[in-house]
Amino acid sequence: MAALSNTGFLRIWQIVGDPKAEPPIPALIPIGKSTWWQGVKSGKFPQPVKLGARTTAWRVEDIRKLMDSFAGVSQ
């Protein structure tokens, strides 16, 4: 989590990673896109923010909170 800023937005490829990018983007949460979207739909993952007609993102704060909740489960 050290690479995340305190505020801002993340696109889906920044959250679930993109191994085909050059250089590859590591996943913050190692799941597939469809699994991510299912979690968003079910309420397990945070709701996105529409930044434009074709731009969807998530608040860094929400992703940090989600990652912290995962860390709490494994302890």
GIWOUR-V672600 format. One record per residue. N is the residue number from 0. RES is the residue in three letters. SS is DSSP state (H for helix, E for strand, L for the rest). PSI is psi in whole degrees, 0 to 359 (NA if undefined). Layout:
n->(N & N)
res->(RES & RES)
ss->(SS & SS)
psi->(PSI & PSI)
This chain:
n->(0 & 1 & 2 & 3 & 4 & 5 & 6 & 7 & 8 & 9 & 10 & 11 & 12 & 13 & 14 & 15 & 16 & 17 & 18 & 19 & 20 & 21 & 22 & 23 & 24 & 25 & 26 & 27 & 28 & 29 & 30 & 31 & 32 & 33 & 34 & 35 & 36 & 37 & 38 & 39 & 40 & 41 & 42 & 43 & 44 & 45 & 46 & 47 & 48 & 49 & 50 & 51 & 52 & 53 & 54 & 55 & 56 & 57 & 58 & 59 & 60 & 61 & 62 & 63 & 64 & 65 & 66 & 67 & 68 & 69 & 70 & 71 & 72 & 73 & 74)
res->(MET & ALA & ALA & LEU & SER & ASN & THR & GLY & PHE & LEU & ARG & ILE & TRP & GLN & ILE & VAL & GLY & ASP & PRO & LYS & ALA & GLU & PRO & PRO & ILE & PRO & ALA & LEU & ILE & PRO & ILE & GLY & LYS & SER & THR & TRP & TRP & GLN & GLY & VAL & LYS & SER & GLY & LYS & PHE & PRO & GLN & PRO & VAL & LYS & LEU & GLY & ALA & ARG & THR & THR & ALA & TRP & ARG & VAL & GLU & ASP & ILE & ARG & LYS & LEU & MET & ASP & SER & PHE & ALA & GLY & VAL & SER & GLN)
ss->(L & L & L & L & L & L & L & L & E & E & L & H & H & H & H & H & L & E & L & L & L & L & L & L & E & L & L & L & L & L & L & L & H & H & H & H & H & H & H & H & H & H & L & L & L & L & L & L & E & E & E & E & L & L & E & E & E & E & E & H & H & H & H & H & H & H & H & H & H & H & H & H & H & H & L)
psi->(353 & 334 & 347 & 139 & 172 & 328 & 168 & 199 & 152 & 138 & 165 & 321 & 338 & 336 & 309 & 357 & 166 & 94 & 343 & 349 & 160 & 106 & 159 & 144 & 116 & 150 & 137 & 321 & 107 & 76 & 168 & 164 & 316 & 323 & 320 & 311 & 325 & 319 & 323 & 314 & 320 & 347 & 0 & 327 & 159 & 152 & 144 & 169 & 130 & 118 & 346 & 182 & 325 & 24 & 115 & 138 & 170 & 145 & 136 & 320 & 319 & 321 & 319 & 315 & 319 & 315 & 322 & 322 & 325 & 319 & 324 & 329 & 322 & 350 & NA)
